[in-house]
């Protein structure tokens, strides 16, 4: 599954689709709340999640969201 976030990142998904990944496994967001809603429905125990983001997209907010929701408290 590929999830992109931010402006001008949808091309990553388009290229991934051209390389053969099914479109139903590719998501793109510019709204962080919608991204977090999807993550809330997708993430399961023992999943591996890789996050890469530029500091201007502030992906640390998503890392904190995941940690708060799924981390060992």
MMTF fields as JSON, N, C-alpha, C and O atoms, coordinates in Angstrom:
{
  "mmtfVersion": "1.0.0",
  "mmtfProducer": "UNKNOWN",
  "numBonds": 291,
  "numAtoms": 292,
  "numGroups": 73,
  "numChains": 1,
  "numModels": 1,
  "chainsPerModel": [1],
  "groupsPerChain": [73],
  "chainIdList": ["A"],
  "bondAtomList": [4, 2, 8, 6, 12, 10, 16, 14, 20, 18, 24, 22, 28, 26, 32, 30, 36, 34, 40, 38, 44, 42, 48, 46, 52, 50, 56, 54, 60, 58, 64, 62, 68, 66, 72, 70, 76, 74, 80, 78, 84, 82, 88, 86, 92, 90, 96, 94, 100, 98, 104, 102, 108, 106, 112, 110, 116, 114, 120, 118, 124, 122, 128, 126, 132, 130, 136, 134, 140, 138, 144, 142, 148, 146, 152, 150, 156, 154, 160, 158, 164, 162, 168, 166, 172, 170, 176, 174, 180, 178, 184, 182, 188, 186, 192, 190, 196, 194, 200, 198, 204, 202, 208, 206, 212, 210, 216, 214, 220, 218, 224, 222, 228, 226, 232, 230, 236, 234, 240, 238, 244, 242, 248, 246, 252, 250, 256, 254, 260, 258, 264, 262, 268, 266, 272, 270, 276, 274, 280, 278, 284, 282, 288, 286],
  "bondOrderList": [1, 1, 1, 1, 1, 1, 1, 1, 1, 1, 1, 1, 1, 1, 1, 1, 1, 1, 1, 1, 1, 1, 1, 1, 1, 1, 1, 1, 1, 1, 1, 1, 1, 1, 1, 1, 1, 1, 1, 1, 1, 1, 1, 1, 1, 1, 1, 1, 1, 1, 1, 1, 1, 1, 1, 1, 1, 1, 1, 1, 1, 1, 1, 1, 1, 1, 1, 1, 1, 1, 1, 1],
  "groupList": [{"groupName": "UNK", "atomNameList": ["N", "CA", "C", "O"], "elementList": ["N", "C", "C", "O"], "formalChargeList": [0, 0, 0, 0], "bondAtomList": [1, 0, 2, 1, 3, 2], "bondOrderList": [1, 1, 2], "singleLetterCode": "X", "chemCompType": "L-PEPTIDE LINKING"}],
  "groupTypeList": [0, 0, 0, 0, 0, 0, 0, 0, 0, 0, 0, 0, 0, 0, 0, 0, 0, 0, 0, 0, 0, 0, 0, 0, 0, 0, 0, 0, 0, 0, 0, 0, 0, 0, 0, 0, 0, 0, 0, 0, 0, 0, 0, 0, 0, 0, 0, 0, 0, 0, 0, 0, 0, 0, 0, 0, 0, 0, 0, 0, 0, 0, 0, 0, 0, 0, 0, 0, 0, 0, 0, 0, 0],
  "groupIdList": [1, 2, 3, 4, 5, 6, 7, 8, 9, 10, 11, 12, 13, 14, 15, 16, 17, 18, 19, 20, 21, 22, 23, 24, 25, 26, 27, 28, 29, 30, 31, 32, 33, 34, 35, 36, 37, 38, 39, 40, 41, 42, 43, 44, 45, 46, 47, 48, 49, 50, 51, 52, 53, 54, 55, 56, 57, 58, 59, 60, 61, 62, 63, 64, 65, 66, 67, 68, 69, 70, 71, 72, 73],
  "secStructList": [7, 3, 3, 3, 3, 1, 6, 6, 7, 2, 2, 2, 2, 2, 2, 2, 2, 2, 6, 6, 7, 7, 4, 4, 4, 3, 3, 3, 3, 1, 7, 2, 2, 2, 2, 2, 2, 2, 2, 2, 2, 2, 7, 7, 6, 6, 7, 7, 7, 7, 7, 7, 7, 7, 4, 4, 4, 6, 6, 2, 2, 2, 2, 2, 2, 2, 2, 2, 2, 2, 1, 7, 7],
  "xCoordList": [0.837, 0.0, 0.889, 1.936, 0.461, 1.188, 0.226, -0.861, 0.643, -0.146, 0.768, 1.836, 0.345, 1.122, 0.324, -0.905, 1.054, 0.435, 1.154, 2.382, 0.374, 0.951, 0.714, 0.207, 1.094, 0.921, 2.04, 3.198, 1.684, 2.601, 3.226, 4.295, 2.58, 3.086, 2.243, 2.597, 1.14, 0.284, 0.985, 0.594, 2.006, 2.767, 3.453, 3.65, 3.813, 4.415, 3.432, 3.815, 2.182, 1.154, 0.919, 0.726, 0.932, 0.733, 1.845, 1.583, 3.069, 4.198, 4.122, 4.441, 3.702, 3.568, 2.507, 2.682, 1.412, 0.358, 0.888, 0.594, 1.66, 2.241, 3.175, 3.352, 3.77, 4.683, 3.949, 4.577, 2.631, 1.853, 1.123, 0.398, 1.28, 0.535, -0.94, -1.251, -1.85, -3.28, -3.717, -3.308, -4.546, -5.005, -5.697, -5.62, -6.376, -7.084, -6.128, -6.569, -4.835, -3.834, -3.051, -2.06, -3.498, -2.792, -3.741, -4.854, -3.283, -4.079, -3.251, -2.031, -3.933, -3.252, -4.116, -5.334, -3.479, -4.196, -3.487, -2.261, -4.282, -3.767, -4.385, -4.044, -5.279, -5.949, -5.473, -5.744, -4.776, -4.189, -5.26, -5.048, -6.392, -7.441, -7.967, -8.222, -8.127, -8.572, -7.505, -7.83, -6.25, -5.153, -5.229, -5.132, -5.402, -5.459, -6.692, -6.633, -7.803, -8.995, -8.705, -9.074, -8.046, -7.705, -6.772, -6.984, -5.745, -4.798, -5.503, -5.168, -6.474, -7.223, -7.95, -8.128, -8.367, -9.092, -8.174, -8.598, -6.943, -6.035, -5.049, -4.797, -4.5, -3.402, -3.902, -4.906, -3.174, -3.463, -2.23, -1.118, -2.441, -1.349, -0.256, -0.546, 0.979, 2.172, 2.406, 3.271, 1.666, 1.954, 3.291, 3.7, 3.952, 5.165, 4.791, 4.195, 5.137, 4.777, 6.044, 6.8, 6.275, 7.42, 6.891, 5.981, 7.457, 7.027, 8.225, 9.282, 8.043, 9.08, 8.403, 7.402, 8.915, 8.292, 9.257, 10.168, 9.043, 9.815, 9.365, 8.212, 10.273, 9.918, 8.775, 8.015, 8.64, 7.564, 6.183, 5.181, 6.109, 4.814, 4.498, 3.386, 5.475, 5.305, 4.743, 3.776, 5.351, 4.9, 5.067, 4.513, 5.827, 5.963, 4.602, 4.397, 3.672, 2.318, 1.647, 0.926, 1.881, 1.316, 2.024, 1.381, 3.311, 4.049, 3.507, 3.289, 3.293, 2.749, 1.336, 0.991, 0.517, -0.833, -0.783, -1.509, 0.067, 0.185, 0.694, 0.179, 1.7, 2.251, 1.203, 1.091, 0.443, -0.577, -1.672, -2.136, -2.078, -3.187, -2.763, -3.533, -1.549, -1.143, 0.094, 0.413, 0.791, 2.04, 1.798, 0.685, 2.857, 2.783, 2.796, 3.797, 1.699, 1.587, 1.882, 1.832],
  "yCoordList": [-1.165, 0.0, 1.236, 1.265, 2.242, 3.509, 4.629, 4.739, 5.457, 6.619, 7.832, 7.866, 8.826, 10.064, 11.194, 11.158, 12.193, 13.345, 14.602, 14.642, 15.62, 16.914, 17.297, 16.518, 18.505, 19.044, 18.554, 18.466, 18.245, 17.775, 16.418, 16.1, 15.615, 14.268, 13.199, 12.02, 13.6, 12.618, 11.94, 10.845, 12.574, 11.966, 10.671, 9.768, 10.574, 9.345, 8.19, 7.114, 8.415, 7.397, 7.074, 5.911, 8.087, 7.856, 6.986, 6.065, 7.275, 6.466, 5.042, 4.082, 4.914, 3.586, 2.774, 1.578, 3.429, 2.761, 2.306, 1.198, 3.158, 2.799, 1.602, 0.857, 1.418, 0.294, -0.971, -2.009, -0.896, -2.103, -2.225, -3.2, -1.281, -1.381, -1.087, -0.12, -1.9, -1.661, -0.31, 0.072, 0.4, 1.729, 1.712, 2.692, 0.609, 0.562, 0.498, 0.596, 0.335, 0.315, 1.62, 1.702, 2.641, 3.922, 5.022, 5.164, 5.793, 6.876, 8.152, 8.116, 9.279, 10.578, 11.552, 11.602, 12.313, 13.267, 14.615, 14.696, 15.66, 16.986, 17.454, 18.524, 16.664, 16.954, 15.943, 14.747, 16.419, 15.539, 14.762, 13.594, 15.378, 14.664, 13.475, 12.412, 13.644, 12.537, 11.444, 10.257, 11.838, 10.868, 10.071, 8.844, 10.756, 10.085, 9.192, 8.136, 9.6, 8.747, 7.438, 6.365, 7.525, 6.308, 5.432, 4.225, 6.035, 5.267, 4.569, 3.433, 5.242, 4.64, 3.376, 2.455, 3.333, 2.174, 1.1, -0.044, 1.441, 0.502, -0.191, -1.388, 0.552, 0.03, -1.083, -0.949, -2.16, -3.318, -3.639, -3.215, -4.382, -4.795, -5.475, -6.27, -5.158, -5.729, -5.273, -5.832, -4.278, -3.712, -2.982, -2.46, -2.951, -2.154, -0.944, -1.084, 0.239, 1.487, 2.285, 2.551, 2.662, 3.51, 4.896, 5.032, 5.914, 7.284, 8.077, 8.076, 8.75, 9.632, 10.946, 10.96, 12.021, 13.3, 14.449, 14.401, 15.475, 16.706, 17.433, 17.319, 18.17, 18.876, 19.869, 20.148, 20.399, 21.371, 20.718, 21.412, 19.389, 18.715, 18.325, 17.891, 18.479, 18.212, 16.809, 16.646, 15.812, 14.435, 13.949, 12.915, 14.685, 14.308, 14.3, 13.543, 15.138, 15.133, 13.781, 13.292, 13.183, 11.863, 10.792, 9.857, 10.909, 9.972, 10.036, 8.998, 11.234, 11.388, 10.798, 10.162, 11.006, 10.447, 8.928, 8.331, 8.304, 6.843, 6.35, 5.372, 7.024, 6.622, 6.722, 5.823, 7.804, 7.994, 6.937, 6.405, 6.639, 5.709, 4.244, 3.432, 3.907, 2.499, 2.162, 0.985, 3.157, 2.889, 2.203, 2.192, 1.632, 1.013, 2.11, 2.808, 2.263, 3.316, 2.808, 3.57],
  "zCoordList": [0.0, 0.0, 0.0, 0.647, -0.725, -0.776, -0.419, -0.986, 0.53, 0.922, 0.822, 1.433, 0.05, -0.046, 0.585, 0.646, 1.051, 1.695, 1.241, 1.166, 0.941, 0.615, -0.83, -1.637, -1.119, -2.459, -3.371, -2.963, -4.584, -5.625, -5.309, -5.83, -4.467, -4.202, -4.891, -4.869, -5.495, -6.164, -7.34, -7.744, -7.887, -8.99, -8.543, -9.356, -7.284, -6.772, -6.967, -7.426, -6.62, -6.801, -8.256, -8.612, -9.104, -10.538, -11.11, -11.883, -10.735, -11.209, -10.664, -11.366, -9.423, -8.817, -9.552, -9.786, -9.914, -10.679, -12.04, -12.487, -12.687, -13.99, -13.881, -14.845, -12.709, -12.489, -12.062, -11.852, -11.933, -11.694, -10.371, -10.175, -9.454, -8.204, -8.48, -9.176, -7.948, -8.16, -7.587, -6.49, -8.337, -7.927, -6.569, -5.828, -6.229, -4.947, -3.755, -2.61, -4.002, -2.932, -2.835, -2.109, -3.567, -3.606, -3.128, -3.635, -2.15, -1.588, -1.582, -1.423, -1.758, -1.708, -0.905, -1.076, -0.04, 0.8, 0.835, 0.752, 0.958, 1.29, 2.607, 3.11, 3.153, 4.418, 5.467, 5.35, 6.473, 7.485, 8.257, 8.584, 8.55, 9.276, 8.473, 9.038, 7.182, 6.335, 6.277, 6.266, 6.239, 6.293, 7.589, 7.57, 8.708, 9.996, 10.107, 10.736, 9.504, 9.486, 8.764, 9.243, 7.615, 6.877, 7.704, 7.812, 8.286, 9.09, 10.249, 10.588, 10.855, 11.96, 11.531, 12.328, 10.284, 9.766, 9.198, 9.033, 8.899, 8.242, 9.178, 9.045, 10.109, 10.925, 11.846, 12.545, 11.814, 12.67, 13.516, 13.198, 14.582, 15.464, 14.634, 13.739, 14.938, 14.31, 12.871, 12.197, 12.376, 11.053, 11.086, 12.123, 9.964, 9.792, 8.957, 7.89, 9.434, 8.768, 8.533, 9.468, 7.304, 6.959, 6.614, 5.797, 7.23, 6.98, 6.508, 7.139, 5.39, 4.852, 4.522, 3.806, 5.017, 4.713, 4.888, 5.714, 4.101, 4.233, 5.496, 5.912, 6.092, 7.325, 7.095, 8.023, 5.898, 5.654, 5.655, 5.826, 5.465, 5.56, 6.989, 7.287, 7.877, 9.298, 9.554, 10.298, 8.937, 9.106, 10.537, 10.912, 11.337, 12.737, 13.436, 14.385, 12.971, 13.537, 13.316, 14.186, 12.163, 11.876, 12.687, 13.162, 12.852, 13.694, 15.125, 15.75, 15.64, 16.991, 17.074, 18.07, 16.035, 15.996, 16.095, 16.89, 15.292, 15.291, 16.643, 17.184, 17.185, 18.47, 19.576, 20.409, 19.585, 20.608, 20.492, 21.5, 19.269, 19.058, 19.226, 19.739, 18.799, 18.739, 19.563, 19.731, 20.074, 20.8, 22.122, 22.648, 22.644, 23.97, 25.008, 25.172, 25.701, 26.709, 28.078, 29.043]
}
